[in-house]
Amino acid sequence: MKLSVKVDYACRVLAHMARLQVSGELAHIEDMAEVEAVPPNYLVQILGELREGGLITSRRGKKGGYALARTPDLISLFDIVTLVEGALLEFGPGTQGRSARRVAAAWMEVRSALEAKTREITLDKLALQGAEAMYYI
């Protein structure tokens, strides 16, 4: 399983919006692109998908911008990944062979664990204020 750059960018800009939500401030493309190091043209496409998927809202005009459609504690990594990529872990279990059922069951177990963990991690956890890594010498 390999997550795309698109998922990474989506998670980063949504975490950015979660930090802004506390103040009621709207996110702007230029700021998000700079702060989260996302190419602006690609960001526009990602924001369109997130809006169509119901994770964000947008407002046009001079005082426009983007905001989360729900509170950060109600948007999980699972929601983001499945919106952008589809299923977290896809596999096409074969029906042939002696071990096929055991192998398929193992992959189902992995998928269940992955889904459970990604449902636990929400934007409020990703967007903690002052959550920059601290290094002590």
C-alpha positions in Angstrom: 0.0 0.0 0.0 1.3 3.4 -1.0 -0.5 6.6 -0.3 -0.3 9.3 -3.0 1.2 12.8 -2.7 -2.4 14.0 -3.2 -3.5 12.3 0.1 -0.5 13.9 1.9 -1.3 17.3 0.5 -5.0 17.0 1.4 -4.1 16.0 5.0 -1.8 18.9 5.3 -4.2 21.6 4.0 -7.0 20.2 6.1 -4.9 20.3 9.2 -4.1 24.0 8.3 -7.8 24.7 8.0 -8.4 23.0 11.4 -5.9 25.3 13.0 -7.7 28.3 11.5 -11.2 27.1 12.5 -10.6 28.1 16.2 -10.4 31.8 15.2 -13.2 31.5 12.5 -10.7 32.6 9.9 -11.0 31.3 6.3 -8.1 29.6 4.6 -6.8 31.1 1.3 -5.1 29.2 -1.5 -2.0 31.4 -1.5 -1.4 31.0 2.2 -2.1 27.2 2.2 0.2 26.7 -0.7 3.0 28.5 1.0 2.6 27.3 4.5 2.0 23.7 3.6 4.3 23.6 0.6 1.7 22.5 -1.9 1.8 23.6 -5.6 -1.0 26.2 -6.0 -2.4 24.7 -9.2 -2.5 21.2 -7.7 -4.0 22.6 -4.5 -7.0 24.0 -6.5 -7.8 20.5 -7.8 -7.5 19.0 -4.3 -9.7 21.6 -2.8 -12.3 21.0 -5.5 -12.4 17.3 -4.6 -12.6 18.0 -0.9 -15.4 20.4 -1.4 -17.3 18.0 -3.6 -16.7 15.3 -1.1 -18.3 17.4 1.7 -15.2 17.8 3.8 -14.8 21.6 3.2 -16.9 24.5 2.2 -15.9 27.5 0.2 -17.0 31.1 0.0 -16.4 33.3 -3.1 -15.5 36.9 -3.2 -13.1 39.3 -1.6 -13.7 37.9 1.9 -13.9 34.3 0.6 -11.9 31.3 1.3 -12.2 27.7 2.6 -13.2 26.2 5.8 -13.9 22.7 7.2 -17.5 21.5 6.7 -17.4 19.8 10.1 -15.5 20.2 13.3 -11.9 18.9 13.2 -12.7 16.1 15.7 -15.2 14.7 13.2 -12.9 14.4 10.2 -10.5 11.5 10.3 -7.7 10.2 8.2 -10.0 7.5 7.1 -12.5 10.1 5.7 -9.7 11.9 3.8 -8.0 8.8 2.4 -11.2 7.2 1.2 -12.4 10.4 -0.4 -9.2 11.0 -2.3 -8.1 7.4 -3.0 -11.0 5.1 -2.4 -10.5 2.1 -0.2 -7.6 2.1 2.2 -6.4 -1.4 1.2 -7.7 -3.1 -1.8 -6.9 -6.7 -2.6 -8.4 -9.2 -5.0 -8.3 -12.5 -3.1 -7.9 -15.4 -5.4 -10.2 -18.3 -4.9 -7.7 -20.9 -6.2 -5.1 -22.6 -4.2 -4.7 -24.3 -0.8 -3.9 -21.1 1.1 -6.2 -18.7 -0.6 -8.8 -18.4 2.2 -6.1 -18.0 4.9 -4.3 -15.4 3.0 -7.5 -13.5 2.3 -8.4 -13.6 6.0 -5.0 -12.2 6.9 -5.4 -9.3 4.5 -9.0 -8.6 5.9 -7.5 -8.5 9.4 -4.8 -6.0 8.3 -7.5 -3.9 6.5 -9.7 -3.8 9.6 -6.8 -2.8 11.8 -5.7 -0.1 9.3 -9.3 1.3 9.1 -9.7 1.3 12.8 -6.4 3.3 13.4 -7.2 5.8 10.6 -10.6 6.4 12.1 -9.0 7.3 15.5 -6.7 10.0 14.0 -8.7 13.1 13.5 -7.8 16.6 12.3 -7.9 18.0 15.8 -5.0 15.7 16.6 -3.1 16.7 13.5 -3.6 20.4 14.0 -2.6 20.7 17.6 -1.5 24.3 18.2 2.2 24.5 18.9 2.7 20.9 17.8 5.9 21.6 16.1 8.5 19.0 16.9 10.6 19.8 19.9 14.2 18.6 20.0 16.2 18.8 23.2 20.0 18.6 23.3 
